[in-house]
Amino acid sequence: MKVKKKITSVILLSVAMAASVFAQAIPKEEKQARKAGVSTKAKQAETTPQQALQALKDGNARFVAGRILTQKDYRRQGAITAQGQFPHYAILSCLDSRVSVDDIFELNNGDAFSARVAGNVVNEDILGSFEFATAVSGADVIVVLGHSNCGAVKGACDGVQLGNLTGLLEKINPAVDTIGKDWMRGEKTSKNHDFVEAVGEENVRLQMRRIQEKSPTIKGLLDSGKVILVGAVYNLETGHVTFLR
């Protein structure tokens, strides 16, 4: 029994010493950044796409439950990230004023590139931005985030025409056509909640396909496994994000 205790003590001492050496090896700036919750080059490099995605899901779970992990000091984080950014995510979400990805996923300053446009549609500017986010800056999770009761989706369902909005809604029309083709549950307009939600989800998938089809750069990163692409829908009422992948 004494021998076992002695062995255990030696092991614990060795672990403690190793941890101490490791802590001393971490640069001061790295320690400060990690303590503030800021992503660093080292953290970005050691985090796999799957781990980053799980962290996103965990953050939303805390948001829904009201269990915020930390009180974020954005000003302090901003000062730390001023010299460089090492994000994990590139998130395309809707322009909607009720959709804030930083809050929904409990993100810190520098965690995500955030692109917002009505209907979370893809265009050349979004594609170029996400190529920069991934191929240049190292983000390894792309999220296309739709949301419930989306006004842009409703507009597309109703065939709304209004200035430049007309062209934007045309990017959602293929999703309306796909869902409408076999739809048998009531009218195919914004008055039918189920139809709107079905089109909204299909629109997320549509924009995901566009990213892969229109950006060989991102497609190559996806094929190599360096980046993953996921779709999701945010429920405005519950705060819950349902991932479609």
C-alpha positions as CSV (number, residue, x, y, z in Angstrom):
1,M,0.0,0.0,0.0
2,K,2.8,2.4,0.9
3,V,4.5,1.6,-2.4
4,K,1.4,2.5,-4.3
5,K,1.0,5.7,-2.5
6,K,4.7,6.6,-3.2
7,I,4.2,5.9,-6.9
8,T,1.1,8.0,-7.0
9,S,2.9,10.8,-5.2
10,V,5.7,10.7,-7.7
11,I,3.3,10.7,-10.7
12,L,1.4,13.7,-9.3
13,L,4.6,15.5,-8.6
14,S,5.8,14.8,-12.2
15,V,2.5,16.1,-13.6
16,A,2.7,19.3,-11.5
17,M,6.3,19.9,-12.6
18,A,5.4,19.4,-16.3
19,A,2.5,21.8,-16.0
20,S,4.8,24.3,-14.3
21,V,7.4,24.0,-17.1
22,F,4.7,24.3,-19.7
23,A,3.2,27.4,-18.1
24,Q,6.6,29.1,-17.9
25,A,7.1,28.3,-21.6
26,I,4.0,30.2,-22.7
27,P,4.9,33.8,-23.6
28,K,3.5,36.5,-21.4
29,E,1.4,37.9,-24.2
30,E,-0.1,34.5,-24.9
31,K,-1.0,34.1,-21.3
32,Q,-2.7,37.5,-21.2
33,A,-4.6,36.8,-24.4
34,R,-5.9,33.4,-23.2
35,K,-6.9,34.8,-19.8
36,A,-8.9,37.4,-21.6
37,G,-10.6,34.8,-23.7
38,V,-9.0,36.0,-27.0
39,S,-8.0,33.5,-29.7
40,T,-4.3,33.4,-30.5
41,K,-2.2,32.0,-33.3
42,A,-1.3,29.0,-31.2
43,K,-4.9,28.4,-30.1
44,Q,-6.1,28.7,-33.7
45,A,-3.4,26.2,-34.9
46,E,-4.1,23.6,-32.2
47,T,-7.9,23.7,-32.6
48,T,-9.5,21.4,-35.1
49,P,-12.5,22.4,-37.2
50,Q,-14.6,19.9,-35.3
51,Q,-13.5,21.3,-32.0
52,A,-14.2,24.8,-33.1
53,L,-17.7,23.7,-34.3
54,Q,-18.4,22.0,-30.9
55,A,-17.3,25.2,-29.1
56,L,-19.9,27.1,-31.2
57,K,-22.6,24.7,-30.2
58,D,-21.6,24.8,-26.6
59,G,-21.7,28.6,-26.7
60,N,-25.3,28.6,-28.0
61,A,-26.3,26.1,-25.4
62,R,-25.1,28.4,-22.7
63,F,-26.8,31.3,-24.4
64,V,-30.1,29.4,-24.4
65,A,-29.8,28.4,-20.8
66,G,-28.7,31.8,-19.7
67,R,-25.4,30.5,-18.3
68,I,-22.9,32.9,-19.7
69,L,-19.4,31.6,-19.2
70,T,-17.7,34.9,-18.7
71,Q,-18.3,38.6,-18.6
72,K,-16.6,39.8,-21.8
73,D,-14.5,42.9,-21.7
74,Y,-14.6,43.9,-25.3
75,R,-12.5,46.9,-24.8
76,R,-9.7,44.9,-23.2
77,Q,-10.0,42.2,-25.8
78,G,-9.9,44.8,-28.6
79,A,-6.6,46.2,-27.3
80,I,-5.1,42.7,-27.2
81,T,-6.4,41.8,-30.7
82,A,-5.3,45.1,-32.3
83,Q,-2.0,43.6,-33.4
84,G,-3.5,40.6,-35.1
85,Q,-6.5,38.4,-35.5
86,F,-6.7,34.6,-35.4
87,P,-10.4,33.7,-35.8
88,H,-12.0,30.3,-35.9
89,Y,-15.2,31.2,-37.8
90,A,-16.6,32.9,-40.9
91,I,-20.3,33.4,-40.3
92,L,-22.8,34.5,-42.9
93,S,-26.0,35.6,-41.2
94,C,-29.1,37.8,-42.0
95,L,-29.1,41.6,-41.7
96,D,-32.0,41.2,-39.2
97,S,-31.6,43.4,-36.1
98,R,-32.4,40.5,-33.8
99,V,-29.6,38.3,-35.0
100,S,-26.3,38.9,-33.2
101,V,-23.8,36.0,-33.7
102,D,-21.5,37.3,-31.0
103,D,-24.3,36.9,-28.4
104,I,-26.0,33.8,-29.9
105,F,-22.7,31.8,-29.8
106,E,-21.0,33.7,-26.9
107,L,-18.1,34.7,-29.0
108,N,-15.2,36.9,-28.0
109,N,-13.5,39.7,-29.9
110,G,-11.6,38.3,-32.7
111,D,-13.3,34.9,-32.8
112,A,-15.3,35.3,-36.0
113,F,-15.5,37.1,-39.3
114,S,-19.2,38.2,-39.5
115,A,-20.9,38.9,-42.8
116,R,-24.5,40.1,-42.6
117,V,-26.9,40.6,-45.5
118,A,-30.7,40.3,-45.8
119,G,-31.6,36.7,-46.4
120,N,-28.0,35.5,-45.7
121,V,-27.4,35.3,-49.4
122,V,-24.1,34.7,-51.2
123,N,-22.6,37.1,-53.7
124,E,-19.1,37.8,-55.0
125,D,-18.2,40.1,-52.2
126,I,-19.2,37.5,-49.6
127,L,-17.2,34.9,-51.4
128,G,-14.1,37.1,-51.6
129,S,-14.5,38.0,-47.9
130,F,-14.7,34.3,-46.9
131,E,-11.8,33.4,-49.1
132,F,-9.8,35.9,-47.1
133,A,-11.2,34.7,-43.8
134,T,-10.2,31.1,-44.5
135,A,-7.3,30.8,-47.0
136,V,-5.5,33.9,-45.6
137,S,-6.6,34.3,-42.0
138,G,-7.1,30.7,-40.9
139,A,-10.8,30.4,-40.0
140,D,-11.7,26.8,-40.4
141,V,-15.5,26.8,-39.9
142,I,-17.9,28.5,-42.3
143,V,-21.5,28.9,-41.0
144,V,-24.5,30.0,-43.1
145,L,-27.0,31.1,-40.5
146,G,-30.6,31.6,-41.3
147,H,-33.3,32.5,-38.8
148,S,-37.0,31.9,-38.1
149,N,-39.6,34.4,-39.4
150,C,-37.1,35.9,-41.9
151,G,-38.5,39.0,-43.7
152,A,-36.3,38.5,-46.7
153,V,-37.6,34.9,-47.1
154,K,-41.1,36.2,-46.8
155,G,-40.5,38.8,-49.4
156,A,-39.2,36.1,-51.8
157,C,-42.2,33.9,-51.1
158,D,-44.5,36.8,-52.0
159,G,-42.5,37.9,-55.1
160,V,-41.8,41.4,-53.6
161,Q,-40.2,43.9,-56.0
162,L,-38.6,47.0,-54.5
163,G,-35.5,48.7,-56.0
164,N,-32.3,46.8,-55.4
165,L,-34.1,44.5,-53.0
166,T,-35.6,42.8,-56.1
167,G,-32.2,41.5,-57.2
168,L,-31.4,40.3,-53.7
169,L,-34.6,38.3,-53.3
170,E,-34.0,36.7,-56.7
171,K,-31.1,34.9,-55.0
172,I,-33.7,33.2,-52.6
173,N,-36.2,32.4,-55.4
174,P,-34.6,28.9,-56.2
175,A,-35.4,27.9,-52.6
176,V,-39.0,29.1,-53.0
177,D,-39.3,27.1,-56.2
178,T,-37.8,23.9,-54.7
179,I,-40.1,23.9,-51.7
180,G,-43.1,25.1,-53.6
181,K,-42.8,22.3,-56.2
182,D,-44.2,19.6,-54.0
183,W,-45.8,21.8,-51.2
184,M,-49.2,20.5,-50.2
185,R,-49.8,22.2,-46.8
186,G,-51.7,25.4,-47.5
187,E,-50.8,28.5,-49.5
188,K,-47.3,29.2,-50.7
189,T,-47.0,32.8,-49.3
190,S,-45.6,34.6,-46.3
191,K,-49.0,34.0,-44.6
192,N,-48.1,30.3,-44.2
193,H,-45.6,30.0,-41.4
194,D,-44.6,26.4,-42.2
195,F,-43.9,27.3,-45.8
196,V,-41.8,30.3,-44.8
197,E,-39.7,28.2,-42.4
198,A,-39.3,25.4,-45.0
199,V,-38.1,27.9,-47.6
200,G,-35.8,29.5,-45.0
201,E,-34.1,26.2,-44.3
202,E,-33.8,25.4,-48.0
203,N,-32.3,28.8,-48.6
204,V,-29.5,28.1,-46.1
205,R,-28.7,24.9,-48.0
206,L,-28.9,26.8,-51.3
207,Q,-26.4,29.4,-50.2
208,M,-24.1,26.6,-48.9
209,R,-24.1,25.0,-52.3
210,R,-23.3,28.4,-53.9
211,I,-20.3,28.8,-51.7
212,Q,-18.9,25.5,-52.9
213,E,-19.9,26.0,-56.5
214,K,-18.7,29.6,-57.0
215,S,-15.4,29.5,-54.9
216,P,-12.8,27.0,-56.0
217,T,-10.6,28.3,-53.3
218,I,-13.1,27.4,-50.5
219,K,-14.1,24.2,-52.3
220,G,-10.4,23.1,-52.2
221,L,-10.2,23.8,-48.4
222,L,-13.4,21.9,-47.8
223,D,-12.2,18.9,-49.8
224,S,-8.9,18.8,-47.9
225,G,-10.7,18.9,-44.6
226,K,-9.0,22.1,-43.5
227,V,-12.3,23.9,-43.4
228,I,-15.8,22.6,-42.7
229,L,-19.1,24.2,-44.0
230,V,-22.3,24.0,-41.9
231,G,-25.8,25.4,-42.2
232,A,-27.9,26.5,-39.2
233,V,-31.2,28.2,-38.3
234,Y,-31.6,30.5,-35.4
235,N,-35.0,30.5,-33.6
236,L,-35.8,34.1,-32.6
237,E,-38.1,33.0,-29.8
238,T,-36.0,30.3,-28.0
239,G,-32.5,31.5,-29.0
240,H,-31.7,27.9,-30.0
241,V,-29.6,27.2,-33.1
242,T,-30.4,24.1,-35.1
243,F,-27.5,22.9,-37.2
244,L,-28.4,21.3,-40.5
245,R,-25.1,19.5,-41.4
